[in-house]
Amino acid sequence: MSFSNDFNGQQQAQSLASPTVSVEQSSSLPEQKAQAIQNNTDIITNAILSQRQFARQGQKVILGMGELHENGLHVIQQLSIIDTLKKNGLNGAIALEWPANNIDLHIEEIFKPETTDKAGFIDMLDAPKNRSLRNRLSADTTPIRSSNARLTRALLHEYMDDNDIDAFCTDTPRDWDLFIENERKSQHLLTEDPNVAAAVNEAMAMLNMSGDAQSVPPVDSLKQLGMLARNIYITNQAEKILEENPEIDVILIEAGRAHITGNDILKPEPSPYGHSMTSLAATHSEHIFIGAPIYTSQEDKAKNTPPQALADPLILNLGFIEKSPFNTNSSKTSDLKEAENLQSLSPYFSFIGDTLRGRAPAALHQERKQALVDELRDLRDDNGFKISQEPQFTPV
């Protein structure tokens, strides 16, 4: 089976050792951006097919999509991959780098205490029987609360809904009470969650630290202990998802590059290759892990990739994708730029127009945002957590 290109005919199949194809212009034309994305899609999807040929019975593929945050082109890259897998009969799913309890913070933000028993509502969603619902609701907050390419993320989620593609939140739950207490300046892991505590304990053992998750100060999600614990947690979650959903052939993990390959100069603390998901998967997973980090240039790649990752045959050598002006902050200006770039790529990728169905990207984003608020309001009202008047939603 070969994967087809949506434009310019068939692309030659490329192996794991394919040479890098670059589109490095800072303001390349839409067709150049589209070609770079399609080239990477061909490399990735053919690598998946190649690995599946040698897989044992029941062995699946975990694709570590190492993207740059706040870049809509990388969301389009994810869409291109998942769309191509679907068209070729493979059942894909997406694991979001997003806390599984993110809906809790969203509830805290949109409902007023005088109208809603927020604590009771959150406890209800945290009940084991409601974990699947909470996971889905948390996944839907990604285009709403995040400033990272929010219009393109809304497109991704709409596409997944349209095509029955599962989304999972696989990042470690956060301690939102501490987040608010710290004036929203830093995020710490919720070590009261037993799965998070287990990941922290394992990370501490790898770092030769004494004690356990309950004896250390709050674990910063961006420092070395937190990054390693998150990588362990996410890898374990991917394994669990595949175990509980045997129909999934490929799970795409959406994560920053440092999670996939490690980064020796990562700030505020380095994350070496041995802490990366690629390295961890070798000991933690029964499935095949393929790393697919994205870079903007050869300089970017050389500067930010540990030498071991550069030599790892299961980390793909992809083409460069520029940092697009899709969105860097939630503002009307950046949303306009993101919408323009998204629509400029529509002629090259049929899934964009098919998913928008004539709507403007901003309109789709607003529609999904309101749908999430309406669902939360109905859940609140139907389960007895409404105190008095309707809450007033303030757009993010």
N, C-alpha and C positions, 0 to 999 in steps of 0.2 A: 504494500500500500504506500502511496506517496501523497504528500500534502501539496495542495494546489495554491497558487498565488491568486489573489483577487484582482490583480492587475498585471499587465505586461507578460501574460502567459505563464508557463510553468517555470519554476525555479529548480535548478539542479539540487538534488538532495545533498545535504552537507553532514559530515560526520562529527563526532565529538572533537576531533582535532582540526576542524575547519579554520581557515585563516580569518582574522578579524576583518569585517567589512565596515568601513567608517563613513559617517556623514557628520563632519565636524564643524561645518559652517555655523556661525553663531546665529544666523537668521536664514536657514535654508528654506527653500520653497516647500509647499505642502507635499509635492510628489517625492521630494528627497526624504522628508520625514517619514512618509508612508513607506517608501522603499526600505529604509533602515529598519523600521518596525517589522516589515514583512520578512526581510532577510533573517532577522533574529527569530521570528516565528518558525521559519523553516528549519533553522539550526536546532531549535529547542524541540519541536515536535518530531523531527526525524531522530533526534537523540532518544526521545521517549520510546519511539517505535523500536529502535535498535536495542535498547535495554530490555524491553518487554519480550523480545525474541528469546532471550536467555534467562528470563525470570522463572523461578520455581513456581509450582502451583500455589496459588493464593498470594503470591508476592506482587505488590503494587509499586507504583512510582510516586515518590514524593519530590515535587519540583520546588526548590527553594528559589523564589523569584526575588533576587536582591535588588530592590528599586531605590531610587532617590526620593526622599520625602518631598512633598509639595511640587510634584512634577506630573502634570496630566498626561504627558506622552507615555509615561511608564504605566499608567492605568490603562491607556489604550493598548499598550503592549500586552498586558494581562488579558484584556478582552480579546485581542487577536488570537492569543494562544488558546483560551478556553473555547472560543468560537470554532477554531480549526479542529480541536479535539472532538468537539460535538459533531461537526460535519463529517468526521471520519469514524464515527461510531464508538468513540471512547467517552466514558462517563467521567467528567471532571467535576471537581468541587474546589471551592476557594476557602482557605483558612486565613482570616484577616488578622493582621497585627493590631489587635484591638482588645482591650480588657473585657473579659466575659461579664463583668458586673458594671459595664459602662452605662447601662440603662438606669442604674441607681442614681448616678450623678445627673443624668438627663431629667429624671423625675424630680430631683432636688431643685433643678434649675427652672422648670416650667410650671410647677404647681406651687401655690402659696400655702403657707402653714395654716392659715385661717380657713382654707377651703378643702384641704386634703390631709388625711392621716398618712403622711408620706412614709413614716417608719413602718406602719402596718402594711402599706402597699408594697414596699420594698421587701419586707419579710415574706409576704405571700409569693412574690416572684422568685425568691430565693429558695422556696421549698423544693425538695427533690423532684416532685411531680411536675413542677413548672420550669425546671432548668432549661428544657428545650425552647420554651416560649421566651424565657429571659435571654437566651443566647441569640435567638432570632431578632428580638427587639434591640439588643445591644448592637448587633451587626448593622441594623438599619440606622443607627445613630452616626455611622462613620461619615456620610456626606453631610450630616446636619451639624454636628458639633465641631468637626475638624475644619481647619482652614486649608487643608491640603487638597488642592484640586477638587473642590467639593462638587462642581458641576459634572466633572467627568466621573467622579465616584458615584454620583446619582445615576448616571448612565449605566455604569457597571452593575449597580444593584437592580436597576430596572431590567437590564438584560438577563440577569440571573433569575429574576421573578418570571419573566416571559418564557424562559427556557427550562424552568424547574431545576436549576442548578443550585445545589446546597451551598450555604455560606455558614462558616463557623467562626466564632471568636476564640482565638487560641493564645492570646497573650495573657500574662498573669493578671488576675484581679488586682486592683489598686485599693489602697486605703484612702477612700475619698474624704473621710472625716479629717485625716491628717493633711490631705491636699488642701482642703478649705482652710484649715487652721494655719497652714503655711502660705496663705494668700495666693494659692494656686501657682506657686513658683516651682514646685518640685513634686514628683510623684514617687511614692514608696509602695513596695509590694505588700499585699494583704496577707501577712504571715499567719493570720488566724485561719485561713483556708488551708486544710490539711495537704492538698496537692501542692500548693505554693510552699508550705513549710517543708515538704519532702524535697522539693527542688532546691530550696535554699540550703537544706542540710547537705545534700549531695554536692552542691557548689562549694560549700564551706570545706567539705572533705577534700575536694580537688585543690582548693587553695591552701590546704593544711592549716585551716583555722580551727581553733578550739571552740567548744560550746555547740549551740544549735540555734535554729531560727528564732526561738523565743528568748535567747540570751544576748543576741546582738542588737545594736541600735536599729532604728528603722532602716530598711534596706532600700537605698536609692536605686530606682530602676535604670539609671544611666551609668552608675559606677560599676566597677569590675564584678563585684559579687552579684549585684542586681542583674547585669547583662548576662552573666553565666547562668544564673538561676532561671532567667527568662528563656534562654536558649534551651536549657534542659526541659523546662515546662512545655514550651512550644513543641519540641521534638516528641515528648511524651504524649501531648495532645494529638498530634498528627497520627501517631501509632494507635491511639485509642479510637480516633475517628474511623480509621480504616478497619479496625477490628469490629466496631459496632455498625459499620455501613459497608458490608462486603461488596455491594454493587458498584462502589467507587473504584475506578481504574487508576485515576491520577488525582492527587490532591496538590493544588498549587498553594504554597505558603507565601503570602504577601508579607515581606519583611524588609527592613533596611539591609544594605549590603554588609554592614558590620556583623549582623546576625548570621549571614550565610558564610562569609569567608573569614571573619575576624578582621581586626584593624589595629595594628601596633601603635598607631598615633591617634587613636580615637580619643576625643575629649568627652568628659573630664578625666577618664582613665582608659588605658589601652584594653583592647579585647583581643588576645592572641588567637592565632589559628586553632590551637588546641581547644579553645572555648567555643569555636564556631559550631553552627548546626551541622555543617558538612562533616566535621571531625566527630562530633557527638553521635551523629546518625550511624557512624561505623560501629559503635558499641551499643547504642540504644535502640536501634531499629532493625526489624526483620525485613524491611522493605528497601527498595533501591532509592537512594537519595541522589538527585542531580542538582547541582548548584548553577544558578543562572544570574550572576551579578551583572548589573548594568553600569557602564561608565560613560563619561562625557568625552573623554580623550585618552590618549595613551599616557599623558602626564598624570591625569587623574587616576588611572588604573595603577600605574607604577607607584604612585605616592601612597595609595590607600589600601593596597593588597599585600598581605603577608607573603613572603617567598614560597611557603609551603602551599598556599592556595594557588599561586601561579603555576605550580608544578602538579597540582592534583588533576588527574585525568577526568574526574567526574565533575569538575567545575568548567562549564562551557566557556569558550572563547568567542564572545559575542561582539557584534558591531557596536559602535558608540552611538549614543542618542543624546542630542544636545539638551541642555536645560532650557525647557520651553517657558514662555511667559504665561503659562496657563493660570497659575495662581501661586502667590507666595504669602498673601495675607487676605483675610476675608474683607474685601472692599468692592465697591461697585466697579471701580476701574479694573481690578484684576479679574472679576467675574466677566466683564465685557471682553477682555483679552482671551480668557479661557473659552468663552462661547465662540468667538471668532475662529480660534485655532481648531476647536472641536468641529465646527461646521466645515472648515476648509479641508479636513481630512475625510469628510463624509463621502465624497466621490470615490475614494480609494478603498473604503471598508464598508461593505453593505450593512454590517451590523449596527453602524451608527444611525443611519437613516431609518432602518427597520425598527430600532428601539425608540428613537425620538418620535416616530409616527407623526411628523408634521409639527411637533411642539418645539418651541425654543428651548435650549438647554436650561436656561434660568427657570422657565415655566415647569419643566420636568422636576427640577430640584425643589421648587416650591410645592409642587404637587406631592412629592414623596415626604417632604417635611410635614405638611399638613396631615397626610395620611397617618404618619406615626403619632402625631399629637392626638388625632381623633381616636386611634386605637387605644392609646394610653388612657384617654379620658373615658372611653367606654369600659375598659377594664376596671378603672377606678370606680366608676358609678355602679357597674353590675356586681361588684364584689363588696360594696358597702364601705368604701374608703372616702366617699365624698362627704364633706362636713357641711358646706353651705353653698355659696355661689360658685359659678363657673370660674376657673382660673383664666387670667389673661396671659396669652403666650407672647413672649417677647422674642422676635426672630434673633437667631444667633448671627 
